Amino acid sequence: MTTTTFAVVGSGWRSMFFLRLARVLPERLRAVGVVTRTAQRAAQLTAEQSVRAFLSIDDMLAAERPDYVIVSTDWPSTPGVTRDLVARGVRVLAETPPAPDLDGLRALWTDVGASGLVQVAEQYLLMPGHAARREVLRAGTIGAVGSVQISSTHLYHATSLFRGLLGVGFEPALVDARAFVAPLANPLRGGQWTGDDTPEPTRTTLATLDFGAGRSALYDFTDNQWWNPLRERRIVIRGSRGEIVDDEVVRLIDATTPVRSALQRRETAATSTSRAATCTTSVSTARSSTGIPMSGPGCPRTTSRWRRSPRRRARGHAARVLSRTRWRTPARTTSSASRSRSR
């Protein structure tokens, strides 16, 4: 297996995701360097992450020539860093969004779009829960999909989910949106407890997206919803023969038989990359709802099972497995820079 080498420009918390991937998949990925702004941060990265740190792109490229460079910087900085790397003939993987606004996206496309060197990462459709729902849709289980409702993530991530689950690609949409402000406590921000439970004015954005031909989406996002434990996440996908609500699937299998099932998976993250659930570390005593011993740290078991409703199990019925599928992550995990223009 060929090992892919990469470097990262930026040393914030998002950059650490890529370094962790390299540590757990050393046969596939190798981080050859991180570009950061200060010597103090460079020394910290070398000590804590066991990776070479550089103070400039010039220094990094003089020492290493990675297969590609991940641009993991703030929104205003990303276009300039991307242009700089493309001018040097370096392949770039940029995080979403690659520019902070529409004008910036168009200008960036004008400068680098024809190079073929830039890809823009968008991970949400590849997350195991969403990938499993998408496979249910591809199988035609709930018929023709007409609408998707999402209240879990924001802006471009939600839009990617809408388009992917509805199968509308880059078709135009009519958007109608409004924002509302109401008091809400925000005890958790950026993974840290604030120690303050005082409600504060918090914005909720509601929007409908009309893609035509009966296909629509509902966007519902409250600021800091990724972290705030007082706001749950939900997804509803409605089709002509049933619907998916979070991990519950109801579908019509004949004219008189609606059937309800559950999508089940051991996981470390459910609907957001920002909040991860800790799996049990006790294999001997911890058991899942089906009675199967759970795995150890990190819950490496990834088999999704489609089982009948927990209500039937509660009444003493055997939970017969209707189907068992290993959901495979597609090899291609990025979208091209040309797609960012269409967005």
N, C-alpha and C positions, 0 to 999 in steps of 0.2 A: 504494500500500500504506500502510495506516495504521500509524503508529509508536506502539507502546505505551510508556507511561512508568511507571517504578517507582522506589521507594526501598527501601533496605535498613536494617533495624534490626539492628545488630551489625556488627563489623568484623573478625571472625576469618577463618581461612583458607577456610571455606566461603563466606563472603560474597564472596570474590574470584572464585569461579566465576561468579557472576551478573554481576559487573562485566566480566569477560572476555567473556561472551556479548554484552553490550551493545556492546563494542568491535568484535567480529567481525560483528555483525548490526545495524549502525547504522540501516538502513532499517526494521527491525522493532522494535528495543528501544532505549530511552534511559534511562539511569540518571540520575535528577535529584537524588539525594542519599543519603548514608549517615549514620546516627545512631551516634555512638560516645561513649565515656564521658569521654575526656580531650582537652584542647586539643592536646596533643602528637600524639596519634594522629590527630586531625582534620587537623592540618597535614601529617602524613605522607601521609594518604590523598589530600589535594588535590594534593600534589606528585607522588606516584607514580601515582595512578589517574586524575588529571584529572577528579575528581568533587567536587561540593560536599559538605562534611562539616558536620554539626550536632551539638550537644551534648545535644539533647533532641528528642523528638517534636514538642513545641510549636513549637520553632524551625523544624523542617523543614516542618511543615504551614503555618506562617505564610508561608514562602517558596515552597513548591511544593504542588501538589495532584495527586499521581501517580494513575495509574489503579489501582494497588494497591501495597501495601507488603509486602515479604518480611521475615518474622520469622526471622532467622538468629542466634538467641541460644542460650545453654546451656539444657538441659532445664528446670531449675527456673524460669528467667526467662520462658520462652516463653508460658505461660498468662496471666501478668499483662500482658505486652506485647500479646498478642492481645486480651484484654478491653479494654484501654485504647483500642486502635485501633478496635474495633467500636463502642465507646461514642461515638466521634467520627464514625461512619458511614463508615469507611474499609475498603475491601476488603483482605483479608489472605490471603497465601499463606504458610502455616507449613511448616517442615520437619518430617519425621518424627523422633521422635514429638512431637506438640504439647503433651504433658504427660509427666512422668517416670514415672507409675504409673497403675494402673487407676482409683483414686479420683480422681486429678487429671483424667483423661480424662473421666470421668463428670461431674465438676463443671464442667469447661470446656464440655462439650456442653450442660449445663443453662443455662449463662449465654449462650452465643453460637450454639448450634446452629440456633435458629429464625431467626436474622438473615439467613441466606443470604449472608453476607459472607465466610465463611471456607472456604478450601480447604486440603487437606493434600497436600503434594507427595510422591510416591513414584515414583522413576525407574527402578527395576531392570528392570521388564518392558519398558521402552522402550529399553533399551540394545541396540545393534545385534545382538550375538550372541544374546541372549535373544529379541529380536524375530524373528530368523530362525528360531530353534527353534520359537517359537510358531506361525509360519506353516507350518512342516512339520507340526505337530500339527493345525492347522486344515484342512490338505489331507487329513488322514486317512492320511498316509503310513505311520505305524506302528500304525494301528488305534486302538482305544479305549485311552486312557491310564489306567493303573492306579496307577502309583507314580512319585514323584520323589525323588531323593536329591541333596542340596546340601551341599557343603563349600566355602564361599567367603566367605559373608557372614553376618551375625548377625541374630537376633531378628526385628524387623518387616520388614526387607528380605527375609530368607529366607522368612518367612511369606507375603509378597506374591507371591513367585515360586511357592511351593507352590500357593497358591490359584489364581493365574492360569494356570499350566501344567496343573493338574488340572481347571480349569474348575469349581471348587466355590463360587466367589463367597464369601458370608459364612456358609456353613453351619457349624454347630458341629463341633468336633473333640475327640476324646479324646487327651490328651497324656500321654505317659509319658517322663520325662526323668531323667537322672543326670549328675553331674559327676565327673570324674576328674582327679587332679593327678599330673603326671609332670615330670621335668626336661626343659628345652628351652632352648637358646640363643636369645636374641632380639637379634640384632646390629643390627636396623633398627627404629626406632620413629618413627612420624609423619613418615616420609620422611627421617629423619636417622640416619646410622650412629652407634652408641653407642660404638664402640671397645671393647666388652666382649663376649667370646664365652663367658662363663661360663654354663653351664646353670643355670636357676633354676626353681623350682616354677611350673608353668603349667597352667592349667585347660583341659580339653577337655569340652565339653558334648555329650552324645549324647541325642537325643530321637526318638521316633516319634510321628507324628500320624495318627490314624485318623479319616477323614472319613465312614466308612460306605460301603456299596455297593461294597466292594472297592477303595476309593481310599485310598492311604496316602502318607506322606512320611517321609523320614529326614533329620534335622538333625544335622550334625556340624561343630562350630565350635571352634577352638582360639583362646584369647585372643591378640589381636594378629595373627591370621591374615591380615588385610588387608595387613599390611606385611611379615611375617616371610618371607624368601626360602626358609626351610627347610620351609615347609608349602605344598604346591601347592593349587590350586583344582580342583574337579571338579563335574560335574553329570551325573546319569544320569536319563533319562526313559524309562520302560518302558511299552510298549503291547502290544496283543494281537497285532500283526503285526510287531513289531520294537522297536528301542530307539535312543535317541540317547545317546551317551557323549561328553561334551564337544562336539567338532565332527565326530564320526563318526556316520553314520546307517546302520543295517542294517535292511532291511525285506524282507518276503516279497512277491514280485510274482506268484508262482503257486505251486502245490503243491510244486514241486521247485526253485524258483529264489530263494534268498536273495541279495540284492544289497547291497553295501557302498559307501557314498559318503562324501564329505567336504564339509562346509560351509567355504568359504574366504572370507575378507574381509580387506582391508587396513584396519588399525584403529590407533587411538591408545590404546584401553583395551579390555580383554578382558572380564573378569567382575567388575571392581570399579572404582568411581569413584576409589578411593584410589591405585591403582597404574597408571601409564600407561607404555606401551611407546613408545620413541622411534623414529619411522619414519626411513628412510634419507633423507639429503639429497642423495645423488648419483644423479641420474636417468640419467646416461650409463652408469654401470657396474653399479648395483644392479639385480638382477632377482629377481622372485619365483620360487617353486618351479615355476610354469608357464611361465617364460621371458618373462613380460610385464614390461616396464620398470616399476618402481615410481614413484610420484609423489614430489614433493619434500617439504619440511617439512610435517608435519601430515597427510600422506597423505590428500588430499581425496577421492580416488576411493573410492566407497562401494558399488560394485556387488558383491553377493554372488554367488558362483558355486558351483554344486553339481556337483562333479566326481567321477569314479570314484576308487577307492582309490589312494593313492600307491604301493602295492605293485605295481599293474599298470603304473604309469609306470616304476617301477624295473626292470621286466622288459622295457621297451622298447615297451610298448603305447601307442598314442596316447591322450591324455587327452581324450576327447570330452566336450564339455559336455552334460550331460543336461538342464539347464534353467538359465536366466539370469533372475534376478528382481531388481528394485530394491526393496529392503525399505523401505517408506515409514513414517516415524514418524507415528503418529496425531496429529492436531491437538490433541487433549485430552491434557494431560500431568499432570493432577492428579486426585486423588480427593477427594470432598467430605468435609466435616467429619463428616457423619453416618456415613461409612464408618469413621472412626477409632473411633467408639463401638462398632461391631460387632466390631472387632478385639479 
